[in-house]
Amino acid sequence: DCSVLFSFFSLLLLNLRELGLYFWMLLSLSRSFVSSSLCSSALLRPLSSTSLISSSSFFSSPLSPSSLLSPPFVSSRSFSNSSLLEKMADNKKEWSTTEIRNTFIKFFEDREHKFVPSSAVIPHNDPTLLFANAGMNQFKSIFLCTVDPNSEFAKLKRAVNSQKCIRAGGKHNDLDDVGKDNYHHTFFEMLGNWSFGDFFKKEAIEWSWELLTEVYGLDKNRLYVTYFEGNEKAGLEPDLESKEFWKKMGLPEDRILPGNMKDNFWEMGDVGPCGPCSEIHYDRIGGRNARDLVNMDDPTVLEIWNLVFMQFERKDKDTLVPLPACHVDTGMGLERISSALMGAMSNYDIDLFQDLFKVIQEVSGASPYEGRMGEDDVDMKDTAYRVVADHIRMLSIAIADGQIPGTDGRAYVLRRVVRRAVRYADDFLKAPPDFFSKLVPCVVETLGDAFPSLKENQQTIQRVLKEEETLFRRTMKNGKRKFNNIVKKLRKHEQNYFPAEEAAKLFTTYGYPADLTRILCQEEGLKYDECRVEQLLEEEKEKSKKAQQKKKEKEANAVKMSPDALVYLSENLNVPATDDSFKYDVEDINAKILAIYKTDGSFVEKVTKDDGVVGLFLDRTSFYAEAGGQHYDQGEITKGDDTFSVVNVQGFRGLIYHSGELETDGTLSVGDTVDLVVNFQRRQPLMANHTCTHILNHALRHCVGKHVDQKGSLVLVDKLRFDFNNDKPMTTEQLTATQQCVSEIIDKNLPVHTKVVPLEEAKTIYGVRALFGETYPNPVRVVCVGQDVNDLLRNPDNEEWMKYSVEFCGGTHVADSGQLCNFAILEEGAIGAGIRRITAVTGDEALAAYKASDEIKLRLAAAKGLPVDNLSNALKLLTQEVDDAVIPADAKKNYRSELKTLSEEVLKAQKKKQQETSKGADSFVEEVIAELNEDKKPFIVKSIDAQGKNALMTKAIKSITEAHPDVSIMLVSVDSKAKKPKVVFVAAVPQAVVDKGLSAKDWAACAAEICGGKGGGKPTTAQGAGTKVEEVDVAIAEALKFAESKLN
């Protein structure tokens, strides 16, 4: 049997391949034998979908240990999950990623490295970074010598950790490569160790070699290293020192390769620490010389470790300056080293991803992952597996560390990643709705022990991703429809170029991402000008900024409608009340235009772009008209290619008025059927904030008192206001309790139930809240957070209903409380007698407030460790920062209280020190007077401990001259504890001595110049100062010489 025979040969090769005896065996195999054996071999069953060896080139290429196991004979994907190739790996131990991570950390802890936990991937304090993209980011202040000398970091000499890294924007951006190959990721772990002015190249190279070859057990013959070849233009010499250390490790010269600035000069960003680096590459196959494949993007030879020798700081494009001390920064991708140690040909074949792939298959219902790449992945299924698995890891980590998807900066990067993943899942895995968020538990299970923030924020991560996925599916539906319409027109005119203007419009008007448009164009075979699209989007940003004021004017103008016009509308035009029941739905609807109203008070039959702002009345609408404190909806009304931008929606006696203007060159006419597209990205925070006012109302009753009643509210996109009765300000404890109560309801993810009920029946529900003075319709809509309204109606007298928020309300709300994500009270204050107002935020804004608060908390803690002399200025800055900060109100009160206490302690310490200094000055004066009594000199120059305080020095001089009026005096004091240490000189010369030639002004100037400063004043009294504290003794000596020369 060919299958059995080939299996026998395969196993035999494992034992003989080092001797090279398999060469003649393979030559004896026929082409048909090879193909048939591979197809049926039980030994190679995981590879049955594709042949291991390309039969077409089998006899056309020379057979050697190196060529046999490298392209074109071996497809990189063919090694995926192959038990045969795993046996061919030199490393015998079976490793897990957890073991690999722990072994790395323990190895360096044993070499006096301190374990420093990974920083968050969101670098709030570093404006040069979108995300933490390397392990060294959190140590940047050490490299630049800007670290707080009182912090723990200032004491670090050696460190080790596994850093969470994201490369999906900025200088280091791997987003577009993810899924296409087997080693790029947007999120990865960077195993790293550091030296801060301690060891350097020798130890870094020796330890990396020891760990890889002796501890991890990698085959030395598969390792290649690079060093920096130098750059004459940049004035940088070759790093021959590193090369020599590698030679001492036993590496032959042909595996020690020079590299250019791109590959072997590491830079964190456009500015910041940098230096030459030495990379370690691993040949997955072995048994060959793979030097020509190093840094050639070959999947079989990959970089696993980079040793960076920090010697410079980049100031700008052309400027490098040496760092004050040399450091070592090493980074090894956990996923890459794991693939090497597990004998895998792909990072995606390691345990972390295999676990995720199983869950993706279970949730999506797709066929199993097969590891196919490129053209082999015909249906793009395996690419989708890789994209989804990578992106869910990246997003889970980022959201756990505090970043929510949004419209700007890193928030928009996250939104792009969500949408890329969802699109791949939909198109190629045929995944069901809400698929993406269901993968989060697997990420938490595999990474939660290493990064606890994942466990702490699992519910938040799932909520955010579910919300993003829902929003994007709606956007996808509208955007894809628009894209398909454009493509049909292009096909009709036989055009193969997708207009950049249309791509930009798809994003700016419909929210459809430009990168997805680019992908769709590729799939349709259409040319796409990415540079032009980006240019148009930038221009649109600028236009958008300028248009904001104009938009506000349109919104203001839109609401003006005379009573006569309303009467004419209903009585003469017979326009009935608008059916707005669709405002609670998420689906787009169509409607019929019944009337068009111009701001000059006239009704017209049609409208064009030139008419400016007009109002449309429709037979039905899905837009929410401003009511009950909730802001109006915005969006679009379209007819074919014509788009009417809705900027304001108001209700008048049951008629809904859609205000805006036609943006295209067509017309809209009375009788037209149009499509209504509500901007749900804007609606979502409005719904969240409206639901939050209900929950806040409920929380205030429990945390402040049963007397609390709502007196008004305002629901905006970015915040909410809530007015209530209370005769005094809320205490810090009440603010905290209220905030916690609302947050607990958010965390419980309670469903929000609604039901339209006869008014009298609704009023019987125990504890129902209604706004005093408000007239409610009959029937009325009841909104309850956490309990089905039908349950309330079945047993309306149940006192248990007091535990829930139950209100009459006609506004729009989220489906569950979890969609609020976060909550923070920013302000609480009086707006009238007995009326208080709370301003609060949810979602991204609340998260940002907590993050800002945490940063202030850290700075306040650091300030407490400062010496009293430095603390005063720090407190002034912190006080101003707290006053200006957008942070939770309870935290702001607490910080102000702490700052007040610290300020009182500083004042107390300063008074005590002043008393001690003054007492010391008095003793100094007594000693000088006693000295002059015994030996009266014409002039003296003395050093006084007055911390550079002019007033104290002047007072001392006055006391001395009162006892000895004929003596010329110069006092010198060093202020060593100032932010910038200085030397102060104060001189006094009697007029009689001035007449002899000694001027106090010249005398002080002479001494101050020695210390790098200046002096000034009058001939009889003067002062000076300089910053060269180390020259003080020389200055005193020169001052004595100067006085002596003038008086002799």
LOTOR-600317 format. One record per residue (C-alpha): x, y, z. Coordinates in steps of 0.2 Angstrom, whole numbers, padded with zeros to 4 digits, always signed. Layout:
N
XYZ;...
END
This chain:
1048
+0000+0000+0000;+0007+0017-0005;+0000+0026+0010;+0008+0014+0022;+0025+0014+0013;+0026+0033+0012;+0022+0034+0031;+0036+0022+0034;+0048+0032+0024;+0042+0048+0033;+0045+0041+0050;+0062+0034+0044;+0067+0052+0038;+0065+0059+0055;+0079+0048+0062;+0091+0049+0047;+0089+0067+0041;+0104+0073+0051;+0115+0061+0042;+0108+0066+0025;+0104+0048+0020;+0086+0052+0015;+0092+0061-0001;+0093+0045-0012;+0076+0039-0004;+0066+0053-0010;+0074+0052-0028;+0067+0034-0029;+0049+0040-0026;+0039+0043-0042;+0028+0059-0045;+0012+0049-0044;+0018+0039-0029;+0021+0056-0020;+0004+0063-0024;-0006+0048-0021;+0003+0044-0004;+0000+0062+0002;-0018+0062-0002;-0022+0046+0007;-0008+0046+0021;-0016+0044+0038;+0000+0051+0045;-0003+0067+0036;-0022+0068+0038;-0022+0086+0045;-0015+0091+0028;-0027+0081+0017;-0034+0097+0009;-0018+0101+0001;-0002+0093-0005;+0013+0095+0006;+0025+0095-0009;+0023+0103-0026;+0024+0089-0038;+0026+0100-0053;+0043+0106-0046;+0048+0090-0037;+0061+0084-0050;+0065+0101-0058;+0074+0108-0043;+0090+0101-0034;+0085+0092-0019;+0094+0097-0003;+0090+0098+0015;+0087+0116+0013;+0078+0116-0003;+0067+0102+0001;+0058+0110+0016;+0057+0128+0009;+0047+0136-0005;+0042+0131-0018;+0041+0113-0011;+0032+0118+0005;+0017+0130+0007;+0018+0139+0024;+0000+0135+0028;+0003+0117+0024;+0013+0115+0041;-0002+0121+0051;-0007+0108+0064;+0005+0095+0057;+0010+0082+0069;+0024+0077+0058;+0032+0094+0057;+0030+0096+0076;+0041+0080+0078;+0053+0088+0067;+0055+0103+0079;+0072+0102+0089;+0064+0108+0105;+0057+0093+0114;+0047+0101+0128;+0029+0105+0126;+0026+0123+0130;+0011+0134+0133;+0011+0153+0131;+0008+0155+0150;+0024+0144+0154;+0033+0154+0141;+0028+0171+0148;+0032+0165+0166;+0048+0158+0162;+0054+0174+0153;+0049+0184+0169;+0057+0172+0181;+0073+0171+0171;+0076+0190+0172;+0070+0191+0190;+0084+0179+0194;+0096+0192+0187;+0090+0206+0198;+0077+0213+0187;+0061+0220+0195;+0044+0215+0188;+0034+0230+0183;+0016+0226+0178;+0011+0231+0160;+0005+0248+0158;-0012+0252+0150;-0012+0252+0131;-0020+0270+0132;-0005+0282+0135;-0016+0296+0142;+0000+0306+0147;+0010+0304+0131;+0003+0314+0117;+0016+0307+0105;+0007+0290+0105;-0010+0283+0100;-0007+0267+0109;+0007+0259+0119;+0016+0250+0105;+0031+0244+0114;+0037+0239+0131;+0048+0254+0134;+0033+0267+0133;+0030+0267+0151;+0049+0270+0155;+0051+0284+0143;+0053+0297+0157;+0068+0286+0163;+0076+0287+0146;+0073+0305+0145;+0079+0309+0163;+0062+0317+0166;+0056+0305+0179;+0051+0311+0196;+0066+0309+0208;+0054+0304+0222;+0045+0290+0212;+0048+0272+0212;+0053+0272+0194;+0068+0284+0198;+0075+0269+0209;+0074+0256+0195;+0090+0249+0187;+0083+0234+0179;+0065+0229+0175;+0056+0215+0166;+0037+0212+0161;+0025+0207+0147;+0018+0223+0140;+0001+0224+0131;+0005+0232+0114;-0006+0239+0100;+0000+0243+0083;-0015+0249+0074;-0011+0268+0070;+0003+0280+0070;+0021+0276+0065;+0018+0257+0070;+0003+0251+0061;+0000+0233+0057;-0019+0234+0054;-0020+0231+0036;-0008+0216+0037;-0018+0207+0049;-0026+0191+0042;-0016+0191+0026;-0001+0183+0034;+0003+0172+0049;+0013+0184+0060;+0006+0201+0060;-0006+0207+0074;-0014+0223+0080;-0013+0217+0098;+0002+0207+0105;+0012+0204+0121;+0030+0211+0121;+0041+0201+0133;+0054+0213+0138;+0069+0217+0150;+0077+0234+0153;+0093+0241+0159;+0092+0260+0165;+0110+0265+0165;+0116+0248+0172;+0121+0234+0161;+0123+0236+0142;+0126+0226+0126;+0137+0212+0133;+0125+0206+0146;+0110+0209+0135;+0117+0198+0121;+0123+0185+0133;+0107+0183+0142;+0096+0183+0127;+0107+0169+0120;+0106+0159+0136;+0087+0160+0138;+0084+0155+0120;+0096+0141+0118;+0098+0134+0136;+0082+0138+0144;+0069+0138+0130;+0080+0125+0120;+0079+0132+0103;+0091+0125+0090;+0107+0137+0089;+0108+0132+0071;+0092+0140+0067;+0096+0157+0074;+0102+0172+0065;+0106+0190+0071;+0108+0207+0064;+0117+0222+0069;+0117+0241+0064;+0128+0244+0048;+0129+0263+0052;+0123+0278+0042;+0135+0290+0036;+0122+0303+0031;+0115+0303+0049;+0133+0303+0056;+0131+0286+0064;+0145+0273+0066;+0142+0254+0063;+0138+0244+0079;+0153+0233+0078;+0153+0230+0097;+0137+0220+0096;+0144+0210+0081;+0159+0205+0091;+0148+0200+0106;+0138+0189+0095;+0154+0181+0088;+0159+0176+0106;+0142+0167+0108;+0148+0155+0094;+0138+0162+0080;+0147+0160+0063;+0149+0177+0053;+0138+0172+0039;+0123+0172+0052;+0128+0189+0059;+0121+0201+0046;+0122+0220+0044;+0106+0230+0044;+0101+0247+0038;+0092+0262+0047;+0075+0254+0043;+0078+0237+0051;+0092+0240+0064;+0089+0258+0071;+0074+0257+0082;+0063+0272+0085;+0048+0273+0096;+0039+0287+0086;+0043+0303+0076;+0051+0310+0092;+0058+0301+0107;+0071+0289+0113;+0080+0278+0100;+0096+0268+0096;+0104+0254+0086;+0097+0237+0088;+0101+0219+0086;+0088+0208+0080;+0087+0189+0083;+0078+0179+0069;+0072+0161+0069;+0071+0149+0055;+0056+0138+0057;+0062+0125+0045;+0081+0123+0049;+0093+0112+0040;+0098+0126+0028;+0107+0143+0027;+0092+0155+0027;+0103+0171+0029;+0095+0178+0013;+0077+0176+0020;+0081+0187+0035;+0070+0203+0035;+0062+0198+0019;+0045+0195+0025;+0047+0177+0023;+0035+0168+0035;+0047+0154+0038;+0061+0165+0045;+0054+0178+0058;+0061+0190+0070;+0058+0184+0088;+0068+0196+0098;+0075+0214+0096;+0088+0221+0108;+0088+0240+0107;+0103+0249+0114;+0096+0266+0118;+0109+0280+0115;+0100+0294+0107;+0084+0305+0108;+0076+0311+0092;+0071+0329+0093;+0065+0331+0075;+0067+0323+0058;+0086+0328+0057;+0091+0330+0075;+0098+0316+0086;+0106+0320+0103;+0114+0308+0115;+0105+0302+0130;+0112+0307+0147;+0115+0288+0150;+0115+0272+0140;+0100+0260+0142;+0095+0243+0136;+0077+0240+0129;+0073+0222+0123;+0057+0216+0116;+0051+0198+0111;+0034+0195+0104;+0026+0182+0115;+0016+0175+0100;+0031+0173+0089;+0042+0165+0102;+0027+0153+0106;+0025+0148+0088;+0044+0144+0088;+0043+0134+0104;+0027+0125+0099;+0034+0120+0082;+0021+0129+0073;+0023+0137+0056;+0011+0151+0061;+0008+0163+0076;-0011+0158+0074;-0007+0140+0077;-0002+0143+0095;-0014+0139+0110;-0020+0157+0112;-0028+0157+0095;-0033+0139+0093;-0044+0142+0108;-0052+0157+0100;-0054+0148+0084;-0065+0135+0092;-0076+0148+0100;-0077+0157+0083;-0083+0141+0075;-0095+0137+0088;-0103+0154+0088;-0103+0158+0069;-0107+0140+0063;-0093+0141+0050;-0082+0126+0045;-0066+0124+0055;-0050+0134+0053;-0038+0126+0040;-0024+0138+0040;-0025+0143+0022;-0016+0159+0016;-0017+0170+0001;-0023+0163-0015;-0026+0146-0007;-0039+0154+0004;-0052+0155-0010;-0067+0159+0001;-0057+0170+0013;-0064+0160+0027;-0047+0157+0036;-0042+0175+0033;-0058+0180+0042;-0054+0168+0057;-0037+0177+0059;-0045+0195+0057;-0058+0191+0070;-0047+0182+0082;-0034+0196+0082;-0046+0210+0083;-0057+0204+0097;-0041+0202+0107;-0035+0220+0103;-0052+0228+0106;-0055+0218+0123;-0038+0224+0129;-0041+0242+0124;-0059+0244+0131;-0053+0236+0147;-0040+0249+0148;-0053+0263+0146;-0054+0267+0128;-0071+0266+0119;-0074+0267+0101;-0078+0284+0094;-0076+0296+0080;-0059+0304+0084;-0041+0299+0087;-0038+0282+0095;-0057+0280+0098;-0059+0280+0079;-0045+0267+0077;-0055+0256+0088;-0071+0259+0078;-0062+0255+0062;-0056+0238+0070;-0073+0234+0076;-0080+0237+0059;-0066+0227+0050;-0069+0212+0061;-0088+0213+0059;-0087+0215+0041;-0076+0199+0039;-0087+0189+0051;-0102+0194+0041;-0096+0192+0023;-0084+0176+0025;-0090+0167+0041;-0109+0171+0039;-0109+0175+0057;-0126+0179+0066;-0129+0196+0074;-0121+0200+0091;-0108+0187+0086;-0093+0198+0090;-0097+0202+0108;-0099+0183+0112;-0080+0180+0109;-0075+0191+0124;-0077+0177+0138;-0064+0167+0128;-0052+0182+0128;-0054+0184+0146;-0051+0166+0150;-0035+0165+0140;-0028+0182+0145;-0037+0187+0161;-0024+0180+0173;-0010+0190+0165;-0020+0206+0163;-0033+0207+0177;-0042+0222+0170;-0050+0210+0157;-0059+0201+0171;-0064+0217+0180;-0072+0224+0164;-0079+0209+0155;-0097+0215+0155;-0092+0233+0150;-0082+0226+0135;-0096+0215+0130;-0109+0229+0131;-0098+0241+0121;-0095+0229+0107;-0113+0224+0106;-0118+0242+0104;-0104+0245+0091;-0109+0230+0081;-0127+0235+0081;-0123+0252+0075;-0112+0246+0062;-0124+0234+0055;-0136+0248+0052;-0122+0258+0044;-0117+0244+0033;-0134+0241+0027;-0136+0259+0021;-0118+0262+0015;-0118+0245+0006;-0134+0250-0003;-0127+0267-0008;-0111+0258-0014;-0120+0246-0024;-0130+0260-0033;-0114+0269-0037;-0106+0253-0044;-0122+0250-0055;-0120+0267-0063;-0101+0264-0066;-0104+0248-0074;-0118+0256-0085;-0105+0268-0091;-0091+0255-0092;-0080+0264-0079;-0068+0255-0069;-0063+0269-0057;-0072+0272-0041;-0074+0291-0039;-0064+0297-0023;-0078+0310-0020;-0091+0296-0019;-0080+0287-0007;-0078+0302+0004;-0096+0305+0004;-0100+0287+0009;-0090+0291+0025;-0095+0309+0029;-0114+0307+0024;-0117+0289+0028;-0104+0284+0040;-0097+0270+0029;-0078+0268+0033;-0066+0273+0018;-0056+0258+0022;-0071+0246+0019;-0075+0255+0003;-0057+0252-0003;-0059+0233+0001;-0076+0233-0008;-0068+0241-0023;-0054+0228-0023;-0067+0214-0023;-0077+0223-0037;-0061+0225-0047;-0062+0244-0047;-0048+0257-0045;-0047+0267-0029;-0037+0282-0026;-0033+0281-0007;-0023+0297-0007;-0036+0307-0015;-0049+0300-0003;-0039+0305+0012;-0036+0322+0005;-0055+0325+0003;-0058+0318+0020;-0046+0331+0028;-0054+0345+0018;-0071+0339+0024;-0065+0340+0042;-0060+0358+0039;-0076+0362+0031;-0085+0354+0045;-0077+0365+0058;-0082+0381+0048;-0099+0374+0046;-0103+0371+0064;-0109+0389+0067;-0119+0389+0051;-0127+0373+0057;-0132+0381+0074;-0140+0396+0064;-0150+0383+0054;-0156+0374+0069;-0161+0391+0077;-0170+0397+0062;-0179+0380+0059;-0190+0381+0074;-0199+0397+0069;-0216+0394+0062;-0231+0406+0064;-0248+0401+0072;-0256+0406+0056;-0245+0394+0046;-0251+0380+0057;-0269+0384+0055;-0266+0385+0036;-0257+0369+0036;-0271+0359+0044;-0287+0368+0038;-0282+0373+0020;-0269+0360+0015;-0278+0346+0026;-0262+0339+0032;-0266+0327+0046;-0256+0324+0062;-0240+0315+0059;-0239+0296+0063;-0223+0296+0074;-0225+0279+0082;-0210+0273+0071;-0198+0284+0082;-0196+0270+0094;-0190+0258+0080;-0172+0256+0074;-0177+0252+0056;-0177+0265+0042;-0194+0269+0034;-0201+0278+0019;-0214+0292+0020;-0224+0304+0009;-0220+0323+0008;-0237+0332+0012;-0231+0350+0013;-0215+0360+0011;-0214+0376+0022;-0201+0390+0019;-0195+0401+0033;-0203+0417+0025;-0220+0409+0030;-0225+0402+0013;-0229+0384+0007;-0222+0378-0009;-0224+0363-0020;-0206+0359-0022;-0189+0363-0015;-0171+0365-0023;-0154+0367-0016;-0155+0386-0018;-0170+0388-0007;-0159+0385+0009;-0167+0380+0025;-0185+0373+0023;-0197+0362+0033;-0205+0346+0027;-0221+0339+0034;-0223+0320+0031;-0237+0307+0033;-0226+0297+0045;-0209+0299+0053;-0195+0289+0062;-0187+0305+0068;-0189+0311+0086;-0196+0328+0088;-0189+0338+0103;-0200+0335+0118;-0199+0330+0137;-0182+0338+0138;-0174+0326+0125;-0165+0334+0110;-0171+0331+0093;-0165+0319+0080;-0154+0323+0065;-0152+0313+0049;-0157+0313+0031;-0172+0311+0020;-0167+0304+0003;-0175+0301-0014;-0164+0292-0026;-0148+0302-0027;-0156+0318-0019;-0152+0321+0000;-0161+0332+0012;-0151+0335+0028;-0162+0336+0043;-0154+0347+0056;-0169+0350+0068;-0186+0341+0071;-0200+0350+0081;-0218+0346+0085;-0233+0358+0083;-0250+0352+0088;-0246+0334+0082;-0238+0339+0066;-0219+0335+0065;-0208+0348+0056;-0192+0342+0048;-0180+0357+0046;-0165+0356+0035;-0160+0359+0017;-0157+0350+0001;-0139+0347-0002;-0140+0340-0020;-0144+0348-0036;-0161+0339-0038;-0178+0343-0032;-0190+0337-0018;-0209+0339-0022;-0225+0337-0012;-0231+0320-0015;-0214+0312-0017;-0210+0296-0008;-0194+0297+0002;-0183+0287+0013;-0180+0292+0031;-0163+0289+0038;-0161+0294+0056;-0143+0297+0062;-0143+0283+0075;-0125+0286+0080;-0131+0303+0087;-0147+0295+0093;-0138+0282+0104;-0131+0294+0117;-0147+0303+0117;-0156+0287+0122;-0143+0283+0134;-0144+0300+0143;-0163+0300+0143;-0163+0283+0151;-0150+0289+0164;-0161+0303+0169;-0174+0290+0175;-0161+0280+0184;-0154+0296+0192;-0171+0301+0198;-0173+0284+0206;-0156+0285+0214;-0159+0302+0221;-0175+0296+0230;-0165+0283+0239;-0149+0292+0242;-0155+0310+0246;-0173+0307+0252;-0190+0302+0247;-0195+0321+0246;-0185+0322+0230;-0195+0326+0214;-0190+0330+0197;-0192+0348+0192;-0185+0347+0175;-0172+0339+0163;-0162+0342+0148;-0155+0327+0137;-0141+0331+0125;-0129+0321+0115;-0114+0324+0126;-0122+0326+0143;-0138+0327+0154;-0145+0339+0166;-0157+0335+0180;-0166+0347+0191;-0174+0342+0208;-0180+0350+0224;-0168+0350+0239;-0165+0363+0252;-0146+0361+0253;-0131+0355+0243;-0128+0337+0241;-0114+0331+0253;-0099+0322+0246;-0106+0306+0253;-0123+0308+0244;-0114+0312+0228;-0104+0296+0229;-0119+0285+0235;-0130+0292+0220;-0116+0289+0208;-0113+0271+0214;-0132+0267+0214;-0133+0272+0196;-0117+0263+0191;-0124+0247+0200;-0140+0248+0189;-0129+0250+0174;-0118+0235+0179;-0133+0224+0181;-0138+0227+0163;-0156+0228+0167;-0169+0228+0153;-0179+0243+0149;-0197+0239+0147;-0210+0251+0139;-0229+0249+0137;-0243+0261+0132;-0256+0260+0146;-0273+0269+0150;-0268+0284+0161;-0279+0280+0176;-0273+0262+0176;-0255+0268+0175;-0257+0280+0190;-0261+0265+0201;-0243+0258+0200;-0235+0260+0217;-0220+0272+0216;-0223+0278+0198;-0214+0295+0195;-0222+0309+0185;-0216+0327+0183;-0226+0338+0193;-0237+0350+0182;-0234+0340+0167;-0250+0335+0157;-0249+0317+0151;-0258+0309+0136;-0271+0296+0138;-0266+0282+0136;-0248+0285+0143;-0232+0277+0140;-0224+0268+0155;-0205+0265+0156;-0198+0254+0169;-0180+0249+0171;-0178+0231+0177;-0196+0225+0178;-0209+0221+0165;-0223+0234+0164;-0236+0219+0163;-0230+0213+0180;-0232+0231+0187;-0250+0231+0181;-0254+0214+0187;-0250+0219+0205;-0250+0238+0205;-0250+0240+0224;-0234+0230+0227;-0221+0240+0237;-0207+0231+0228;-0209+0242+0213;-0201+0256+0223;-0185+0246+0220;-0186+0250+0201;-0187+0266+0191;-0205+0268+0184;-0210+0284+0175;-0222+0291+0162;-0212+0295+0147;-0214+0297+0128;-0195+0298+0124;-0183+0286+0117;-0173+0274+0128;-0159+0261+0126;-0164+0242+0127;-0155+0239+0143;-0146+0249+0156;-0129+0242+0152;-0129+0253+0136;-0125+0268+0147;-0108+0260+0150;-0102+0273+0163;-0110+0287+0173;-0102+0302+0182;-0110+0317+0191;-0099+0332+0185;-0108+0346+0194;-0121+0349+0208;-0127+0366+0212;-0142+0378+0215;-0152+0386+0201;-0165+0394+0213;-0172+0393+0230;-0174+0375+0235;-0170+0369+0217;-0153+0360+0214;-0146+0355+0197;-0135+0340+0192;-0125+0339+0177;-0119+0322+0172;-0112+0311+0158;-0113+0293+0152;-0102+0282+0141;-0086+0289+0134;-0088+0306+0143;-0090+0297+0160;-0075+0286+0156;-0065+0301+0152;-0070+0310+0168;-0064+0295+0178;-0048+0293+0169;-0044+0312+0172;-0048+0309+0190;-0037+0295+0191;-0022+0305+0184;-0025+0319+0196;-0026+0306+0210;-0009+0299+0205;-0001+0317+0204;-0008+0321+0221;-0001+0305+0228;+0016+0310+0220;+0015+0328+0227;+0013+0321+0245;+0030+0313+0244;+0039+0330+0239;+0049+0340+0251;+0040+0354+0259;+0050+0367+0249;+0044+0360+0233;+0027+0356+0238;+0020+0373+0238;+0022+0376+0220;+0015+0359+0216;+0000+0362+0226;-0004+0378+0217;-0003+0369+0200;-0014+0355+0207;-0027+0366+0214;-0029+0375+0197;-0029+0358+0188;-0043+0352+0200;-0053+0368+0197;-0052+0366+0178;-0054+0347+0177;-0069+0338+0170;-0070+0325+0184;-0083+0317+0195;-0090+0330+0207;-0087+0319+0223;-0069+0317+0218;-0067+0335+0215;-0073+0339+0232;-0062+0326+0240;-0046+0333+0230;-0050+0350+0236;-0051+0344+0254;-0035+0335+0253;-0026+0350+0244;-0033+0362+0258;-0026+0350+0271;-0009+0349+0262;-0008+0368+0260;-0011+0370+0279;+0003+0358+0283;+0014+0367+0271;+0010+0384+0278;+0013+0377+0295;+0030+0370+0290;+0035+0386+0281;+0031+0396+0297;+0041+0384+0307;+0056+0385+0295;+0055+0404+0294;+0056+0405+0313;+0071+0393+0313;+0079+0403+0299;+0076+0419+0307;+0083+0413+0324;+0098+0407+0314;+0100+0424+0306;+0099+0432+0323;+0113+0421+0330;+0123+0425+0314;+0121+0444+0317;+0127+0442+0335;+0142+0432+0330;+0147+0445+0316;+0145+0460+0328;+0156+0451+0341;+0169+0447+0328;+0169+0466+0323;+0170+0471+0341;+0186+0462+0343;+0194+0465+0326;+0186+0480+0317;+0188+0478+0298;+0183+0491+0284;+0174+0477+0274;+0167+0459+0276;+0160+0446+0265;+0150+0433+0274;+0140+0418+0269;+0123+0417+0278;+0110+0402+0279;+0095+0412+0273;+0090+0401+0259;+0092+0416+0247;+0079+0427+0255;+0083+0445+0252;+0072+0452+0266;+0081+0441+0279;+0098+0446+0272;+0094+0464+0271;+0088+0464+0289;+0104+0455+0295;+0114+0469+0286;+0104+0483+0294;+0107+0475+0312;+0126+0474+0309;+0127+0492+0302;+0118+0499+0317;+0132+0492+0328;+0146+0496+0315;+0140+0510+0303;+0157+0512+0295;+0159+0494+0289;+0155+0489+0271;+0146+0472+0271;+0141+0459+0258;+0131+0444+0263;+0130+0428+0252;+0116+0415+0253;+0113+0399+0243;+0095+0394+0239;+0099+0376+0235;+0081+0370+0237;+0073+0381+0224;+0067+0373+0208;+0082+0381+0200;+0096+0383+0213;+0104+0401+0214;+0116+0411+0224;+0110+0428+0231;+0122+0443+0235;+0116+0458+0245;+0129+0472+0248;+0128+0489+0259;+0142+0502+0258;+0142+0518+0268;+0142+0534+0258;+0159+0539+0265;+0166+0523+0258;+0157+0525+0242;+0167+0542+0240;+0183+0532+0242;+0179+0521+0227;+0169+0506+0233;+0152+0505+0225;+0139+0492+0232;+0132+0491+0214;+0149+0486+0206;+0153+0475+0221;+0137+0465+0219;+0139+0464+0200;+0157+0458+0202;+0151+0443+0213;+0136+0439+0203;+0145+0438+0186;+0156+0424+0194;+0140+0414+0197;+0134+0417+0179;+0122+0431+0184;+0120+0450+0186;+0119+0463+0199;+0111+0480+0201;+0106+0494+0213;+0113+0510+0220;+0130+0514+0226;+0125+0512+0244;+0114+0496+0243;+0113+0483+0229;+0110+0465+0226;+0114+0452+0213;+0111+0433+0209;+0118+0419+0199;+0114+0401+0195;+0131+0393+0196;+0130+0388+0214;+0146+0378+0212;+0156+0394+0210;+0150+0402+0226;+0167+0400+0235;+0176+0408+0220;+0163+0423+0220;+0167+0426+0239;+0185+0426+0236;+0183+0438+0221;+0172+0450+0231;+0185+0451+0244;+0198+0455+0231;+0187+0468+0223;+0184+0477+0239;+0202+0477+0244;+0207+0484+0227;+0195+0498+0228;+0199+0503+0246;+0218+0502+0244;
END
